[in-house]
């Protein structure tokens, strides 16, 4: 990935961070065991790379410029991610030996190598992605393993891959790289350049109107923003979120949260509706109950999703036998085609079929299911600090929620933010 190629020299970043903290090149040099000229040169190279003045040099010390402060905040977060990623793997003697800073021997080349290996799954493809030979990337990876003092790689029948500890460190490396990428964006935005990159995970309900509407408003204000919408299962999006490949997920929240370090912000509560095609036999009746649908074939979401769990709950709490003929469908296009072309029944959000209902293709049956309401909102990393563009998207998502209501619903209120950190493993 390009952002990994653009990762600055970590030793230069560390020299910059320590100089900012001590406001002194002399003290920074003493802490990292370098000469003062070496630290001065590292800062100079960093200023050249970013094409920015990072310090105001005064007789009383080195003080960060406004741009320097922007970079410092992200650099410190990057080093914190790296330290958090490898610290649990070190025994007490190693921690004492390295003064609780196991990242001091890591290089940018090693970060690029392990992130590429994590992304591509093996050394050969990672080497190709980085424009390196396989022996070269193997030497770099092994040097990282030696610097950290624990196993990052394991051999299996499929070849050499990341160990559990290696996977944890690769995640921290990717999050650290993303912080530096955000620093570059924020510096450009400081000078009025409206650029950047944002990756949004979109679950079925949100991708119909909520995310597109909010993103169009963001792009009206930041037209050069590079936006990627990621679809797919919640599980795959959660992996991307935790690795830093996805910035936030919009859709149904999980209760309890799926793993530690995840923050959930509820935007509104969305009830589910029983939907059929226009002209369906059940659509002819003014009064319909859930028991009337048992004999029909149903379209249902994937197992273990909130909507699927609510489907089972709706029948169970009413002491009804569940329909036997179930067809699992994830894609909205398939759902629409199957509903309009058959007498199948589906339990979906009314917002999700808004356009089909307004055009007369589908009909919502008059079955009240208040116990099927589920929270819809944002899922992020708990310690995430959004960029200006990401903050703007969140604001536009909240605005879109308050401006729109599904047919027959009141405008939902934006509920207060809550941070849920679960101790469950996952």
BATIPA-207052 format. One record per residue (C-alpha): x, y, z; residue in three letters; residue number from 1. Coordinates in steps of 0.02 Angstrom, whole numbers, plus 50000, padded with zeros to 5 digits. Layout:
[[X; Y; Z]; "ALA"; NUM]
...
//
This chain:
[[50000; 50000; 50000]; "UNK"; 1]
[[50063; 50174; 49959]; "UNK"; 2]
[[50048; 50241; 50135]; "UNK"; 3]
[[50173; 50110; 50194]; "UNK"; 4]
[[50294; 50159; 50058]; "UNK"; 5]
[[50282; 50340; 50120]; "UNK"; 6]
[[50320; 50296; 50302]; "UNK"; 7]
[[50462; 50410; 50361]; "UNK"; 8]
[[50617; 50347; 50449]; "UNK"; 9]
[[50562; 50294; 50624]; "UNK"; 10]
[[50723; 50353; 50701]; "UNK"; 11]
[[50694; 50525; 50628]; "UNK"; 12]
[[50518; 50525; 50699]; "UNK"; 13]
[[50582; 50473; 50869]; "UNK"; 14]
[[50714; 50610; 50869]; "UNK"; 15]
[[50578; 50736; 50823]; "UNK"; 16]
[[50462; 50674; 50961]; "UNK"; 17]
[[50595; 50678; 51096]; "UNK"; 18]
[[50657; 50850; 51043]; "UNK"; 19]
[[50479; 50914; 51054]; "UNK"; 20]
[[50455; 50836; 51225]; "UNK"; 21]
[[50618; 50904; 51298]; "UNK"; 22]
[[50621; 51062; 51191]; "UNK"; 23]
[[50804; 51021; 51174]; "UNK"; 24]
[[50912; 50932; 51045]; "UNK"; 25]
[[51042; 50900; 51180]; "UNK"; 26]
[[50920; 50807; 51294]; "UNK"; 27]
[[50843; 50712; 51150]; "UNK"; 28]
[[51015; 50656; 51090]; "UNK"; 29]
[[51060; 50595; 51264]; "UNK"; 30]
[[50901; 50492; 51279]; "UNK"; 31]
[[50922; 50400; 51114]; "UNK"; 32]
[[51112; 50387; 51124]; "UNK"; 33]
[[51148; 50493; 50971]; "UNK"; 34]
[[51257; 50644; 50945]; "UNK"; 35]
[[51176; 50816; 50938]; "UNK"; 36]
[[51224; 50837; 50754]; "UNK"; 37]
[[51139; 50670; 50715]; "UNK"; 38]
[[50975; 50727; 50798]; "UNK"; 39]
[[50985; 50895; 50711]; "UNK"; 40]
[[51011; 50808; 50545]; "UNK"; 41]
[[50864; 50690; 50578]; "UNK"; 42]
[[50748; 50838; 50610]; "UNK"; 43]
[[50814; 50927; 50457]; "UNK"; 44]
[[50780; 50774; 50348]; "UNK"; 45]
[[50604; 50760; 50419]; "UNK"; 46]
[[50570; 50944; 50382]; "UNK"; 47]
[[50632; 50917; 50205]; "UNK"; 48]
[[50525; 50762; 50182]; "UNK"; 49]
[[50367; 50851; 50242]; "UNK"; 50]
[[50421; 51016; 50163]; "UNK"; 51]
[[50377; 51102; 50326]; "UNK"; 52]
[[50461; 51195; 50469]; "UNK"; 53]
[[50427; 51090; 50622]; "UNK"; 54]
[[50516; 51192; 50756]; "UNK"; 55]
[[50541; 51371; 50806]; "UNK"; 56]
[[50722; 51378; 50860]; "UNK"; 57]
[[50746; 51504; 51002]; "UNK"; 58]
[[50880; 51536; 51134]; "UNK"; 59]
[[50763; 51462; 51264]; "UNK"; 60]
[[50732; 51301; 51170]; "UNK"; 61]
[[50650; 51210; 51024]; "UNK"; 62]
[[50463; 51241; 51010]; "UNK"; 63]
[[50346; 51155; 50889]; "UNK"; 64]
[[50264; 51260; 50755]; "UNK"; 65]
[[50078; 51234; 50723]; "UNK"; 66]
[[50123; 51106; 50591]; "UNK"; 67]
[[50246; 51026; 50710]; "UNK"; 68]
[[50108; 51006; 50839]; "UNK"; 69]
[[49997; 50920; 50710]; "UNK"; 70]
[[50136; 50798; 50666]; "UNK"; 71]
[[50186; 50770; 50847]; "UNK"; 72]
[[50011; 50716; 50900]; "UNK"; 73]
[[50004; 50582; 50765]; "UNK"; 74]
[[50186; 50527; 50788]; "UNK"; 75]
[[50159; 50499; 50974]; "UNK"; 76]
[[50002; 50399; 50937]; "UNK"; 77]
[[50098; 50296; 50808]; "UNK"; 78]
[[50234; 50250; 50933]; "UNK"; 79]
[[50100; 50210; 51063]; "UNK"; 80]
[[50019; 50088; 50941]; "UNK"; 81]
[[50185; 50002; 50908]; "UNK"; 82]
[[50225; 49991; 51093]; "UNK"; 83]
[[50053; 49923; 51135]; "UNK"; 84]
[[50068; 49793; 50998]; "UNK"; 85]
[[50228; 49712; 51060]; "UNK"; 86]
[[50230; 49747; 51247]; "UNK"; 87]
[[50115; 49602; 51299]; "UNK"; 88]
[[50234; 49479; 51214]; "UNK"; 89]
[[50386; 49530; 51317]; "UNK"; 90]
[[50429; 49445; 51479]; "UNK"; 91]
[[50476; 49547; 51633]; "UNK"; 92]
[[50663; 49537; 51600]; "UNK"; 93]
[[50643; 49600; 51422]; "UNK"; 94]
[[50533; 49744; 51479]; "UNK"; 95]
[[50660; 49795; 51609]; "UNK"; 96]
[[50803; 49778; 51486]; "UNK"; 97]
[[50719; 49888; 51357]; "UNK"; 98]
[[50654; 50014; 51482]; "UNK"; 99]
[[50474; 49981; 51426]; "UNK"; 100]
[[50514; 50040; 51250]; "UNK"; 101]
[[50534; 49888; 51138]; "UNK"; 102]
[[50506; 49991; 50980]; "UNK"; 103]
[[50672; 50084; 50985]; "UNK"; 104]
[[50761; 49955; 50875]; "UNK"; 105]
[[50624; 49945; 50742]; "UNK"; 106]
[[50650; 50020; 50570]; "UNK"; 107]
[[50527; 50086; 50442]; "UNK"; 108]
[[50581; 49950; 50320]; "UNK"; 109]
[[50532; 49818; 50447]; "UNK"; 110]
[[50362; 49900; 50472]; "UNK"; 111]
[[50333; 49899; 50285]; "UNK"; 112]
[[50387; 49716; 50274]; "UNK"; 113]
[[50272; 49647; 50409]; "UNK"; 114]
[[50122; 49748; 50352]; "UNK"; 115]
[[50146; 49685; 50174]; "UNK"; 116]
[[50161; 49506; 50238]; "UNK"; 117]
[[50001; 49528; 50339]; "UNK"; 118]
[[49910; 49602; 50189]; "UNK"; 119]
[[49966; 49474; 50060]; "UNK"; 120]
[[49980; 49318; 50165]; "UNK"; 121]
[[50155; 49260; 50115]; "UNK"; 122]
[[50332; 49320; 50084]; "UNK"; 123]
[[50330; 49301; 49896]; "UNK"; 124]
[[50177; 49410; 49865]; "UNK"; 125]
[[50232; 49536; 49997]; "UNK"; 126]
[[50402; 49552; 49914]; "UNK"; 127]
[[50321; 49580; 49745]; "UNK"; 128]
[[50206; 49715; 49817]; "UNK"; 129]
[[50355; 49808; 49892]; "UNK"; 130]
[[50468; 49785; 49741]; "UNK"; 131]
[[50591; 49679; 49840]; "UNK"; 132]
[[50666; 49508; 49817]; "UNK"; 133]
[[50602; 49368; 49925]; "UNK"; 134]
[[50769; 49342; 50015]; "UNK"; 135]
[[50776; 49528; 50051]; "UNK"; 136]
[[50605; 49535; 50133]; "UNK"; 137]
[[50644; 49377; 50230]; "UNK"; 138]
[[50803; 49455; 50300]; "UNK"; 139]
[[50708; 49612; 50347]; "UNK"; 140]
[[50570; 49512; 50433]; "UNK"; 141]
[[50693; 49404; 50529]; "UNK"; 142]
[[50788; 49559; 50584]; "UNK"; 143]
[[50626; 49627; 50656]; "UNK"; 144]
[[50595; 49463; 50745]; "UNK"; 145]
[[50770; 49469; 50820]; "UNK"; 146]
[[50749; 49651; 50873]; "UNK"; 147]
[[50586; 49613; 50965]; "UNK"; 148]
[[50650; 49452; 51041]; "UNK"; 149]
[[50499; 49341; 51007]; "UNK"; 150]
[[50427; 49236; 50865]; "UNK"; 151]
[[50331; 49331; 50732]; "UNK"; 152]
[[50321; 49189; 50606]; "UNK"; 153]
[[50272; 49006; 50609]; "UNK"; 154]
[[50290; 48868; 50482]; "UNK"; 155]
[[50136; 48770; 50430]; "UNK"; 156]
[[50080; 48657; 50289]; "UNK"; 157]
[[50039; 48814; 50190]; "UNK"; 158]
[[50212; 48888; 50213]; "UNK"; 159]
[[50273; 49024; 50331]; "UNK"; 160]
[[50144; 49141; 50404]; "UNK"; 161]
[[50118; 49258; 50551]; "UNK"; 162]
[[50110; 49188; 50726]; "UNK"; 163]
[[49979; 49252; 50847]; "UNK"; 164]
[[50106; 49376; 50914]; "UNK"; 165]
[[50154; 49422; 50736]; "UNK"; 166]
[[49974; 49457; 50692]; "UNK"; 167]
[[49957; 49571; 50844]; "UNK"; 168]
[[50115; 49665; 50799]; "UNK"; 169]
[[50064; 49681; 50616]; "UNK"; 170]
[[49900; 49759; 50672]; "UNK"; 171]
[[49994; 49886; 50778]; "UNK"; 172]
[[50112; 49922; 50633]; "UNK"; 173]
[[49966; 49957; 50516]; "UNK"; 174]
[[49881; 50070; 50643]; "UNK"; 175]
[[50045; 50165; 50668]; "UNK"; 176]
[[50065; 50186; 50480]; "UNK"; 177]
[[49888; 50252; 50468]; "UNK"; 178]
[[49926; 50383; 50601]; "UNK"; 179]
[[50072; 50449; 50498]; "UNK"; 180]
[[49963; 50450; 50343]; "UNK"; 181]
[[49834; 50553; 50438]; "UNK"; 182]
[[49971; 50672; 50493]; "UNK"; 183]
[[50014; 50707; 50311]; "UNK"; 184]
[[49830; 50738; 50272]; "UNK"; 185]
[[49806; 50855; 50420]; "UNK"; 186]
[[49960; 50956; 50376]; "UNK"; 187]
[[49896; 50979; 50198]; "UNK"; 188]
[[49724; 51026; 50266]; "UNK"; 189]
[[49808; 51153; 50382]; "UNK"; 190]
[[49869; 51244; 50226]; "UNK"; 191]
[[49697; 51238; 50146]; "UNK"; 192]
[[49722; 51083; 50038]; "UNK"; 193]
[[49559; 50984; 50050]; "UNK"; 194]
[[49629; 50810; 50020]; "UNK"; 195]
[[49637; 50645; 50111]; "UNK"; 196]
[[49582; 50465; 50112]; "UNK"; 197]
[[49438; 50385; 50204]; "UNK"; 198]
[[49376; 50205; 50210]; "UNK"; 199]
[[49198; 50175; 50269]; "UNK"; 200]
[[49128; 50004; 50311]; "UNK"; 201]
[[48945; 49998; 50263]; "UNK"; 202]
[[48824; 49865; 50324]; "UNK"; 203]
[[48662; 49823; 50228]; "UNK"; 204]
[[48544; 49955; 50300]; "UNK"; 205]
[[48666; 50101; 50297]; "UNK"; 206]
[[48725; 50073; 50118]; "UNK"; 207]
[[48550; 50104; 50047]; "UNK"; 208]
[[48536; 50288; 50088]; "UNK"; 209]
[[48620; 50341; 50251]; "UNK"; 210]
[[48803; 50323; 50200]; "UNK"; 211]
[[48781; 50382; 50019]; "UNK"; 212]
[[48683; 50536; 50073]; "UNK"; 213]
[[48811; 50585; 50206]; "UNK"; 214]
[[48959; 50552; 50090]; "UNK"; 215]
[[48885; 50658; 49951]; "UNK"; 216]
[[48876; 50804; 50072]; "UNK"; 217]
[[49055; 50775; 50129]; "UNK"; 218]
[[49116; 50769; 49949]; "UNK"; 219]
[[49024; 50931; 49912]; "UNK"; 220]
[[49138; 51011; 50042]; "UNK"; 221]
[[49296; 50908; 50009]; "UNK"; 222]
[[49283; 50861; 49824]; "UNK"; 223]
[[49460; 50789; 49813]; "UNK"; 224]
[[49435; 50670; 49959]; "UNK"; 225]
[[49475; 50490; 49913]; "UNK"; 226]
[[49332; 50385; 49982]; "UNK"; 227]
[[49313; 50197; 49980]; "UNK"; 228]
[[49153; 50110; 50036]; "UNK"; 229]
[[49186; 49932; 50095]; "UNK"; 230]
[[49044; 49807; 50093]; "UNK"; 231]
[[49046; 49628; 50155]; "UNK"; 232]
[[49009; 49537; 50317]; "UNK"; 233]
[[49020; 49622; 50485]; "UNK"; 234]
[[49159; 49503; 50535]; "UNK"; 235]
[[49270; 49548; 50388]; "UNK"; 236]
[[49238; 49734; 50413]; "UNK"; 237]
[[49280; 49719; 50598]; "UNK"; 238]
[[49449; 49643; 50554]; "UNK"; 239]
[[49481; 49789; 50438]; "UNK"; 240]
[[49429; 49913; 50571]; "UNK"; 241]
[[49544; 49839; 50703]; "UNK"; 242]
[[49689; 49836; 50579]; "UNK"; 243]
[[49666; 50017; 50525]; "UNK"; 244]
[[49611; 49969; 50348]; "UNK"; 245]
[[49436; 50037; 50387]; "UNK"; 246]
[[49407; 50200; 50480]; "UNK"; 247]
[[49230; 50169; 50541]; "UNK"; 248]
[[49083; 50050; 50513]; "UNK"; 249]
[[48905; 50112; 50492]; "UNK"; 250]
[[48764; 49991; 50527]; "UNK"; 251]
[[48684; 49880; 50657]; "UNK"; 252]
[[48775; 49880; 50825]; "UNK"; 253]
[[48817; 49722; 50921]; "UNK"; 254]
[[48769; 49685; 51100]; "UNK"; 255]
[[48883; 49649; 51183]; "UNK"; 256]
[[49024; 49728; 51081]; "UNK"; 257]
[[49122; 49595; 50986]; "UNK"; 258]
[[49294; 49621; 51062]; "UNK"; 259]
[[49396; 49736; 51175]; "UNK"; 260]
[[49439; 49911; 51117]; "UNK"; 261]
[[49283; 49941; 51013]; "UNK"; 262]
[[49174; 50096; 51032]; "UNK"; 263]
[[48992; 50100; 50976]; "UNK"; 264]
[[48892; 50260; 50948]; "UNK"; 265]
[[48705; 50236; 50931]; "UNK"; 266]
[[48622; 50349; 50803]; "UNK"; 267]
[[48445; 50281; 50805]; "UNK"; 268]
[[48340; 50127; 50839]; "UNK"; 269]
[[48269; 50040; 50686]; "UNK"; 270]
[[48123; 49917; 50695]; "UNK"; 271]
[[48106; 49777; 50569]; "UNK"; 272]
[[47955; 49750; 50458]; "UNK"; 273]
[[47878; 49601; 50369]; "UNK"; 274]
[[47892; 49635; 50182]; "UNK"; 275]
[[47816; 49548; 50030]; "UNK"; 276]
[[47790; 49588; 49847]; "UNK"; 277]
[[47643; 49694; 49792]; "UNK"; 278]
[[47507; 49570; 49744]; "UNK"; 279]
[[47563; 49441; 49872]; "UNK"; 280]
[[47415; 49341; 49943]; "UNK"; 281]
[[47446; 49414; 50116]; "UNK"; 282]
[[47448; 49591; 50046]; "UNK"; 283]
[[47262; 49578; 50009]; "UNK"; 284]
[[47214; 49573; 50193]; "UNK"; 285]
[[47198; 49725; 50306]; "UNK"; 286]
[[47236; 49620; 50459]; "UNK"; 287]
[[47383; 49501; 50460]; "UNK"; 288]
[[47476; 49415; 50602]; "UNK"; 289]
[[47648; 49337; 50607]; "UNK"; 290]
[[47568; 49164; 50618]; "UNK"; 291]
[[47493; 49191; 50445]; "UNK"; 292]
[[47670; 49194; 50371]; "UNK"; 293]
[[47729; 49028; 50442]; "UNK"; 294]
[[47675; 48927; 50290]; "UNK"; 295]
[[47773; 49035; 50167]; "UNK"; 296]
[[47955; 49024; 50118]; "UNK"; 297]
[[48062; 49161; 50198]; "UNK"; 298]
[[48215; 49261; 50149]; "UNK"; 299]
[[48327; 49285; 50300]; "UNK"; 300]
[[48497; 49368; 50338]; "UNK"; 301]
[[48655; 49272; 50377]; "UNK"; 302]
[[48666; 49174; 50540]; "UNK"; 303]
[[48719; 49267; 50698]; "UNK"; 304]
[[48677; 49439; 50629]; "UNK"; 305]
[[48564; 49551; 50735]; "UNK"; 306]
[[48421; 49540; 50608]; "UNK"; 307]
[[48432; 49349; 50599]; "UNK"; 308]
[[48430; 49335; 50788]; "UNK"; 309]
[[48277; 49449; 50795]; "UNK"; 310]
[[48192; 49341; 50663]; "UNK"; 311]
[[48205; 49188; 50776]; "UNK"; 312]
[[48157; 49290; 50929]; "UNK"; 313]
[[47998; 49356; 50846]; "UNK"; 314]
[[47931; 49180; 50820]; "UNK"; 315]
[[47996; 49109; 50984]; "UNK"; 316]
[[47920; 49245; 51096]; "UNK"; 317]
[[47750; 49218; 51012]; "UNK"; 318]
[[47761; 49030; 51034]; "UNK"; 319]
[[47752; 49005; 50847]; "UNK"; 320]
[[47835; 48869; 50745]; "UNK"; 321]
[[47972; 48944; 50638]; "UNK"; 322]
[[47957; 48936; 50448]; "UNK"; 323]
[[48050; 48786; 50378]; "UNK"; 324]
[[48099; 48852; 50207]; "UNK"; 325]
[[48234; 48983; 50234]; "UNK"; 326]
[[48345; 49063; 50103]; "UNK"; 327]
[[48495; 49162; 50167]; "UNK"; 328]
[[48525; 49321; 50068]; "UNK"; 329]
[[48648; 49463; 50102]; "UNK"; 330]
[[48644; 49572; 49946]; "UNK"; 331]
[[48504; 49699; 49928]; "UNK"; 332]
[[48488; 49667; 49741]; "UNK"; 333]
[[48458; 49481; 49769]; "UNK"; 334]
[[48335; 49518; 49908]; "UNK"; 335]
[[48236; 49633; 49795]; "UNK"; 336]
[[48234; 49510; 49648]; "UNK"; 337]
[[48180; 49364; 49756]; "UNK"; 338]
[[48043; 49462; 49843]; "UNK"; 339]
[[47970; 49539; 49685]; "UNK"; 340]
[[47978; 49375; 49589]; "UNK"; 341]
[[47902; 49257; 49716]; "UNK"; 342]
[[47785; 49241; 49865]; "UNK"; 343]
[[47930; 49236; 49987]; "UNK"; 344]
[[47923; 49341; 50145]; "UNK"; 345]
[[48065; 49441; 50224]; "UNK"; 346]
[[48097; 49528; 50389]; "UNK"; 347]
[[48196; 49685; 50346]; "UNK"; 348]
[[48211; 49868; 50391]; "UNK"; 349]
[[48079; 49976; 50309]; "UNK"; 350]
[[48217; 50099; 50268]; "UNK"; 351]
[[48306; 49962; 50172]; "UNK"; 352]
[[48160; 49941; 50050]; "UNK"; 353]
[[48105; 50122; 50049]; "UNK"; 354]
[[48123; 50148; 49861]; "UNK"; 355]
[[48041; 49982; 49818]; "UNK"; 356]
[[47894; 50024; 49931]; "UNK"; 357]
[[47875; 50199; 49860]; "UNK"; 358]
[[47879; 50130; 49682]; "UNK"; 359]
[[47746; 50001; 49722]; "UNK"; 360]
[[47856; 49847; 49701]; "UNK"; 361]
[[47851; 49792; 49882]; "UNK"; 362]
[[47727; 49808; 50024]; "UNK"; 363]
[[47751; 49812; 50212]; "UNK"; 364]
[[47624; 49701; 50299]; "UNK"; 365]
[[47529; 49776; 50447]; "UNK"; 366]
[[47615; 49667; 50576]; "UNK"; 367]
[[47679; 49762; 50728]; "UNK"; 368]
[[47843; 49691; 50792]; "UNK"; 369]
[[47910; 49814; 50922]; "UNK"; 370]
[[48028; 49683; 50993]; "UNK"; 371]
[[48128; 49680; 50831]; "UNK"; 372]
[[48201; 49855; 50852]; "UNK"; 373]
[[48392; 49858; 50842]; "UNK"; 374]
[[48517; 49999; 50869]; "UNK"; 375]
[[48600; 50072; 50714]; "UNK"; 376]
[[48757; 50176; 50729]; "UNK"; 377]
[[48945; 50193; 50714]; "UNK"; 378]
[[49077; 50066; 50763]; "UNK"; 379]
[[49255; 50130; 50785]; "UNK"; 380]
[[49412; 50090; 50880]; "UNK"; 381]
[[49393; 50151; 51059]; "UNK"; 382]
[[49548; 50262; 51054]; "UNK"; 383]
[[49518; 50327; 50877]; "UNK"; 384]
[[49552; 50511; 50846]; "UNK"; 385]
[[49459; 50557; 50685]; "UNK"; 386]
[[49530; 50676; 50555]; "UNK"; 387]
[[49434; 50831; 50502]; "UNK"; 388]
[[49358; 50737; 50355]; "UNK"; 389]
[[49308; 50590; 50463]; "UNK"; 390]
[[49231; 50708; 50592]; "UNK"; 391]
[[49134; 50792; 50453]; "UNK"; 392]
[[49065; 50624; 50395]; "UNK"; 393]
[[49006; 50584; 50572]; "UNK"; 394]
[[48919; 50753; 50582]; "UNK"; 395]
[[48835; 50726; 50414]; "UNK"; 396]
[[48779; 50551; 50464]; "UNK"; 397]
[[48696; 50621; 50619]; "UNK"; 398]
[[48616; 50758; 50516]; "UNK"; 399]
[[48551; 50633; 50389]; "UNK"; 400]
[[48471; 50531; 50529]; "UNK"; 401]
[[48377; 50680; 50599]; "UNK"; 402]
[[48317; 50737; 50427]; "UNK"; 403]
[[48250; 50571; 50366]; "UNK"; 404]
[[48121; 50450; 50433]; "UNK"; 405]
[[48054; 50293; 50353]; "UNK"; 406]
[[47871; 50290; 50301]; "UNK"; 407]
[[47760; 50282; 50453]; "UNK"; 408]
[[47901; 50325; 50573]; "UNK"; 409]
[[47941; 50480; 50672]; "UNK"; 410]
[[48110; 50560; 50644]; "UNK"; 411]
[[48227; 50462; 50757]; "UNK"; 412]
[[48331; 50558; 50882]; "UNK"; 413]
[[48519; 50549; 50881]; "UNK"; 414]
[[48560; 50461; 51042]; "UNK"; 415]
[[48706; 50502; 51153]; "UNK"; 416]
[[48874; 50424; 51117]; "UNK"; 417]
[[48921; 50274; 51221]; "UNK"; 418]
[[49085; 50181; 51228]; "UNK"; 419]
[[49068; 49995; 51255]; "UNK"; 420]
[[49225; 49897; 51292]; "UNK"; 421]
[[49192; 49713; 51317]; "UNK"; 422]
[[49305; 49588; 51402]; "UNK"; 423]
[[49245; 49450; 51287]; "UNK"; 424]
[[49374; 49376; 51172]; "UNK"; 425]
[[49346; 49385; 50985]; "UNK"; 426]
//
